[in-house]
Amino acid sequence: MTIQRSSAEENQSGKASKSSRKISQNSTSGRWLWFWVGMSGIAMVSATAGALLAVSLTSTPLQQAQLTPKDEAAFDSDRISGGVLRFSELTRPVNLLVMGMSVLPPDIQNPPEDTKNLKYLPQVNSFDGLSDVMLLVKFDPETKKINMLSIPRDTRTEIEGHGVKKINAANVDGGPALTARTVSNLLGGAGIDRYIRINVLGVAKLIDALGGVTVYVPKNMKYQDDSQHLYINLKAGKQHLNGDQALQLLRFRHDELGDIGRIQRQQMVIRALMDQTLNPATVAQLPKVLDVVKEHIDTNLTVEELVALMGFGVRTNRSNMQMLMLPGRFSEKGEFDASYWLPNKNGIAKLMAQHFGLDSEQEQLATTTTDPHSLRVAIQDSTGGDRSNLQPLIRALEKSGYRNVYIAKAWGEPLDVTHIVAQQGDGDSAESIRNTLGFGEVRVESTGNLGSDVSIQVGKDWLQQKSILEKSGTK
């Protein structure tokens, strides 16, 4: 009995010993796992900090414009990021004015000598011409959102000291400072903290440095302008574009929507680039990317501040990245001496209150979901089916009180998941439609039907829901 008891105890002791060793090994493995994770994080921060320091000490300043004290006063000079050990953290909301410059020799007073005897007009690496692209981007660490507002270059507005003109002329008349003041006035007094101008010659280099971009080209695009050596030739479909091809997509504007269609394509490319490149590895490579394009950039951001903005972008959920467009309409033929995008003041006030935190009389209205009866809902099919397939969807919306529903031009890209696009920035109304339907993904962007409040870009998931809606009595 004693021997048996001793053997059992020994056996139990052996099992306990093995169990203890196993727990100890697991604990040790866990500690090593966290050790290596921690070391990898430290290594990445160290590499970024080291590269950042190298760029700060050896590269030319990113700001190429010479701003007067009056011009500098157009921007908020308060610090936007943390100290040495927190250089990648934003400490407050930041409004960044982004301008894309496409400059030809006649646009500037003293064009380079090597451009004068050519039989065409080449792009010039200058920041003194018209701003072809204009964005106001808000980075908000309080709401953890990034909001981007596209401002059409043909927007008709008052430019201080120069009268009513297209907004893209503000840079010619007074550089980034006058552009900032003009944008601020247009948007009801929104503050501008920093600016960045990038010449079109640097865009292709930037996209190449980021490894290209995978995006859906919505249709065949072919355009030729021998006077500028501008040649656009893209086939429709999802594809990986290099810098030159992406630039062709960004510059194409020869269709019925003109510059507004180009803004929609810009938003598609921006979202694709963010999805592909906003990660810690890209932040670590930022100094190298800057080294490739720095001669094509003019900004009053420091390298440290750029890293802080990128770091915030990495930590921001993609659903919290919203892309808007200045509310307005096309001018009618003969209405003015030139074609304009005419801003809608009430729409701007509501948008700025809702997405940029600007106090106004529209603030209360901005937080209220639009009445379904008055909401303009466009349906854009991407499934390739006939219109009869959309009737159950229309009936389901009408049954829920949406009376202004119409079928718009089909969305070109085949979608697996339906996009419910808040075309005018009204994400709450888009979310209400999504809850009504029970499927789809809400996106706050301006890639939908221009005349809608919300556009439903129907994807393959609708085909799975169609039979459910028919059985529920919407037949």
Buried (B, 14 or more C-beta within 10 A) or exposed (E): EEEEEEEEEEEEEEEEEEEEEEEEEEEEEEEEEEEEEEEEEEEBBEBBBEBBBEBEEEEEEBBBBEBEEEBEEBBBEEEBBBEEEEBBBBBBBBBBBBBBBBBBBEBBEEBEEEBEEEEEBBBBBBBBBBBBBBBBBBBBBEEEBBBBBBBBBBBBBEBEEBEEBBBBBBBBBBBBBBBBBBBBBBBBEBBBBBBBBBBBBBBBBBBBBBBBBEBBBBEEBEBEEEEEEBEBEBEEEEBEBEBEBBBBBBBBBEEEEBBBBBBBBBBBBBBBBBBBBBEBEBBBBBBEBBBBBBBBBBBBBBBBBBBBBBBBBBEBEEEEBBBBBBBBBBBEEEEEEEBBBBBBEEBBBBBBBBBBBBEBEBBEBBEEEBEBEEBBBBBBBBBEEEEEBBBBBBBBBBEEEBEBBEBBEBBBBEBEEBBBBBBBBBBBBBBBBBEBBEBBBBBBBBBBBBEBBBBBBBBBBBEEBBEEBBEEEBE
